[in-house]
């Protein structure tokens, strides 16, 4: 026989249910809200960056060029998109990221541009077991969307060293710098400006490598 539930027991049962519901509701409020996944951006593709520059055939007898894996200075070695509103202070867009690190995205662009220049017998991406007379080392010094004045702009700086692979002697060094105004002061406007700045720097890099290699007749057969 099931014992009867008196009025006092009913009261405490009800109070416990209300307390439990309140605790569960409070816990759900303390849980972090789910944020939407970030929007991912990339530089222009190698094909679109080089569409105005017709490809030249590889030059037989010219030195082969090995491109080392690019490096990036601290603060620019992640997928975060950097912007600054005052000097020496980095900030990152919360819901916007690069699809890969800028250094990783830069490598195929350099390989394609230098290959299409026709100034080398081969352009090889490191790591590789292949031999090449020249080696190109690059480092991203900065890639940042600057809101220091209106309109904002993207500032891209790349440092490059061209070396003799056998002797490790530096044959030429240069720092390339480009600043491109952004069409809008949001991540997408910055991405478009960044692609333009990267295109400018790569074109100057190709010219630098070709001119430096052209001054080395001792490397020609």
Rosetta blueprint (number, residue, H / E / L):
1 X L
2 X L
3 X L
4 X L
5 X L
6 X L
7 X H
8 X H
9 X H
10 X H
11 X H
12 X H
13 X H
14 X H
15 X H
16 X H
17 X H
18 X H
19 X H
20 X H
21 X H
22 X H
23 X H
24 X H
25 X H
26 X H
27 X H
28 X H
29 X H
30 X H
31 X L
32 X L
33 X L
34 X L
35 X L
36 X L
37 X L
38 X L
39 X E
40 X E
41 X E
42 X L
43 X L
44 X L
45 X L
46 X H
47 X H
48 X H
49 X H
50 X L
51 X L
52 X L
53 X L
54 X L
55 X L
56 X L
57 X L
58 X L
59 X L
60 X L
61 X L
62 X L
63 X L
64 X E
65 X E
66 X E
67 X E
68 X L
69 X L
70 X L
71 X E
72 X E
73 X L
74 X L
75 X L
76 X L
77 X L
78 X L
79 X L
80 X E
81 X E
82 X E
83 X E
84 X E
85 X L
86 X L
87 X L
88 X L
89 X L
90 X L
91 X E
92 X E
93 X E
94 X E
95 X E
96 X E
97 X E
98 X E
99 X L
100 X L
101 X L
102 X H
103 X H
104 X H
105 X H
106 X H
107 X H
108 X H
109 X H
110 X H
111 X H
112 X H
113 X H
114 X H
115 X H
116 X H
117 X L
118 X L
119 X L
120 X L
121 X L
122 X E
123 X E
124 X E
125 X E
126 X L
127 X L
128 X L
129 X L
130 X L
131 X L
132 X L
133 X L
134 X E
135 X E
136 X E
137 X E
138 X E
139 X E
140 X E
141 X E
142 X E
143 X E
144 X E
145 X E
146 X E
147 X L
148 X L
149 X L
150 X L
151 X L
152 X L
153 X E
154 X E
155 X E
156 X E
157 X E
158 X E
159 X E
160 X E
161 X E
162 X E
163 X E
164 X E
165 X L
166 X L
167 X L
168 X L
169 X L
170 X E
171 X E
172 X E
173 X E
174 X E
175 X E
176 X E
177 X E
178 X E
179 X E
180 X E
181 X E
182 X L
183 X L
184 X L
185 X L
186 X L
187 X H
188 X H
189 X H
190 X H
191 X H
192 X H
193 X H
194 X H
195 X H
196 X H
197 X H
198 X H
199 X H
200 X H
201 X H
202 X H
203 X H
204 X H
205 X H
206 X H
207 X H
208 X H
209 X H
210 X H
211 X H
212 X H
213 X H
214 X H
215 X L
216 X L
217 X H
218 X H
219 X H
220 X L
221 X L
